[in-house]
Amino acid sequence: MNTTTALLDPTARPSASTPLGNASRLDPLRVLHARQPELATAAWLSLLAMVPCLFAMLVDPRTVNDINVWIKPTKFFASFAAYYATLAWVFGYLPRSARGSVAGRFVVRGALAVGLYEMGWIVLSAANGVPSHFNVSTVGRIAYGLAGIGSIVLMLTILVQGMMIARDRTMPIAPALRWGIVAGAVIAFVATLITAGYMSMNGGHWVGGVPSDAYGLPLFGWSRTGGDLRVAHFFALHAQQALPALGLSAVALGRPNARGTVLLGAFAYTGLIAFTFVQALLGVPFVAR
């Protein structure tokens, strides 16, 4: 495999002797598993876990914040699937020495351990018909506090992996893609800590409007009567996917060295997060009714 192919092919590795070298490019399951099997498995299990939650919605009429108790676990499983899949995909760009390092093991084990706790807590809360976030009971406060610490670990895994990609120069990654991965990691870490931290101090995601999740924006559930801090939090968290996607797009369009484009996209994306955050603070809905 020549360097040009490795630069332009997001699933390429420098040698066919590596696990990914024998993986079919037409089989995303197999490719993702070859890049990091534990994280890939967690991603697919998260997707599968959405099925019983969706079924539970049909048979369990209980609500939290005026919406079905199983909506939140379903959405979180979807988010974790994207999180784990992205970590697994980026992991494939690291050399063997980095994958087996302390930092590499932290990315995998930290993400898996905290993800298991977070989803176990959210599912258990739904099963008991109580809110997982901002639960004022003694047990709820303790569980929520631990989840907050866990959320920092989840964000650290993204940042650590991004810094590993930034420092490594042994793997032939297109500059646009490398910058996209690193920018996405930094923005996701910093912006999520700010938006999630403020939401926690606010005691909820509503700012003005009706304190209910009923009749929220379809699919997302964001408030349409007032500000909703979850909007900025969503965009902050998914910088992990958005900026690498921009880098991949530049490569696909024949511009593997388009670092300026990725940098401009990073500034624009940060502006989007800031805009939606301020919009929520002002009590203005992202999309009004």
N, C-alpha and C positions, 0 to 999 in steps of 0.2 A: 504494500500500500504506500503510495507516494504522499508527500507532505500536502500537496494541493487537495487531494481527496480527503485527507484527514481534517483539513481546515474547513472544507465545505460540507462534509457529511456529519451531521450532529450525532450520529450513532457510531462514527468511525473510531477506531483505536489504531495505534501505530503498528500493531502486529497481529496477525491472524492467530498467533499462539495464545493470545489473551482470551478469557472466557467469551468476551463479546465478539471476538473475531469469527466465531462459528454460529452466531445468532442470526436468524433471518431478519432482514430489515422489514419484512412484511408482517412480522409477528411482534407487535408492541409488548405483549405480555412477556414473551421470552427475552426480548431486548432489555426491558426494564429489570427483569429478574437477574440477568447477567451483569447489569451495572451495579446492583446492590440487592441481594436476594431478600434480606430481612426487611428492609424498608419497602421494597416492592410488594412483598407479601402483606405487610401492614396496610398498604394502599388498597390492595384488592379486597382484603378483609373489611376495611372501612366501607368500601362500596357495597359489599354483600350485606353488611350489618344494617344498611339502610332498608333492606327488604322487610325484615320483621318490624321495623319502626313504622314503615308505611302501612303494613297490615294492622298494626296496633291502632293507628289513627282511625281505621274503619270500625273497630269494635270497642274502643275506649273513648267515651264522650267527655271525659274530664278535661278541664282547661286550667291554664296558668296565664295570667295577663290577658284573659279572654280569647286565647287560641288553644288548640289541642296540645296536650302535654307532650305529645310525641313529635311535634314539629321541630323543637329545638334539637333533640338528639339526631334527627334526620339531617338537619342542616350542618351540625357539627361533624357528623360522619363524612358528609360530602367535602367539607373543608379539610378534614384530616386526610382524606384520600388524595386531594390535590397537594397537600403539604408533604406527605410521605412520597408520593410519586415524583415530585420535583426534587426532593432530597436524593432519592435513588438515582434519578437521571443525571443530576450534577455530579454525584459520587463517581460516576463512570469516567469523568474527565480527570480524576486524580490518579497519580501513579500508585503502584502497589505499596511503596514505602509510606506514602501519606495515608492510604486507606487503613493501614495497620498501626498507625501512630496513635498516641494518646488522644490527639484532637479528633482523628478519624473515628476512633471508638466512642468518643463522647458524642459525636454527631449521631451515630446509630443508636447507642444504648440510651442516651439521654432522651432522644425523640421517642423511642419505643416505650420506655418506662413511664415517662410523663404522660404520653398519649393514652396509655392504658389506664392510668389513674383518672385523667380528665374525663375520658369517655365513660368509665365505670361510674364516676360520680354523677355525671349528667344523666345517664340511663337510670341509675338507681333513684335519682330525684324524680324523674318522670314516672317511674313505676310507683312511687309513693304519692304522686300527684302534688308535689311541692316544687317551688322554684329552686333551681340550682344556683343561679346568680342572685346576689342581694337577698339571700335568705337570712332573716333576722333571728332565727332560733340559734341556740348555743352551738349545736352540732353543725348547723348550716354555716355559721360564721367561721368555724374552724375549717370546715371542708373548703369553703370559698377562699379562705386565706391561703391554704395549702395549694389550691388551684392557681392562685395568683403567683405564687413562687414558681409553680410548675410552668406557667405561661412564660415567665422570664427565661426559663431553661429552654423551652421550645424556640423562642426567638434567638437565644444564644446559639443554638445548633445551626440556624440559618446563617448567622453572622460568622461563626467559626468556619463553616464550610466555605463561605464567600471569601474569607481571608486566606484560606488554603489555596483556593483557585487563583487569587491575586498573587500569591507568592510563588506558586509553582510555574516553572518555565520549561519543564521537561516534556509536557504534553502539548501537541500541536493544536491549539484552540484558536479559532479566528478571533482577532482582537475585538471585533464588535460583539461577539458572543461572550468573551471573557469579561468585557466591561459591563455587559448586560447582567451577567450573573452577579458580579461584585456589587454593582449599583443596586440591584434588586435586593441583595442581602442587607446592605447598609440601610437602605430606606425602609425596608420591612422591619428591621430591628428598632431603629430610632423612632420612626413614626408610630409603630404599634405600641411601644412603651408609653409614648406621649398620649395617644388617643385612648388606649385601654386604661392607663393610669388615671386620666382625668375622669373617665366614665366610672371608674371604681370610686373615686372621691365624690363624684356627683350623686352616688347612691342609686343610679339607674341610667338608662339610655335616653330618657325623654327630657326635652328642654321646652317647656311650654306645651301647648296643645293638650289633647286628651291622653291621659296616662293609660293607654290601652294599645295592645298590638292587633286588635280586631280591625279589619278593613285597611290594613297596611298595604304598602306597595306589593303587588303580586310577586310571588316567588321569594322576594327578600324580606317582606314584612315590615319595612321601614315606615315610620309614622308619616302620615300625609296631612296631619293637622298641626304639627309643630316640629321643632328640631329633633333630630335623632342622631346621637353620637355614634351609632353603629355604622353609619354610612362611611365616615372618615376611617373608622377602625377597619372596615372591610377593605377599602382601597389600600390602606397601609399594609395590612397583612398580605394581600395578594400582589404586592410589589415583587414578592418572591417569584411569581409566575410572569407578571406583566413585562418587566424589564428584560429578562432572558428571552421572552417571546419577541421583543423588539430586536434584540441582537440576532436571533435566528432569522427573522424576517430580512434583516440587512444582508445576512449571508446568502439566503435564498435568492435575493435580488441581485446577487453578484457583487456585493459591496462588503466583503469580509473585513475590511479595514475601516469601516465607517464609525470610528469611535466618536466623532463629533455628533453624528446623528443620535447615537445612543446617549451621549451626555445631554444633548438637548431634550431628548425624550425623558431622561431622568429628572431634569428640572421641571418639565411640564407635568410629569406625574406627581412630583412633590407639590407642585402648585395645585393640582387637583385635590390632593389630600388636605392641604391647608385651606382651600376654598370650602370644601364640604365640612371641615371641622368648624371654621368660623361661622358658616351658614347654620350649623346645628346650634352653636353657642348663642346665636341671635334668635333662636326659636323658629327658624324658617325651615319648612320641610324640603327635602331634596326634590321631591315631586309632589305638588299639592293635589288635593282632591278636586 
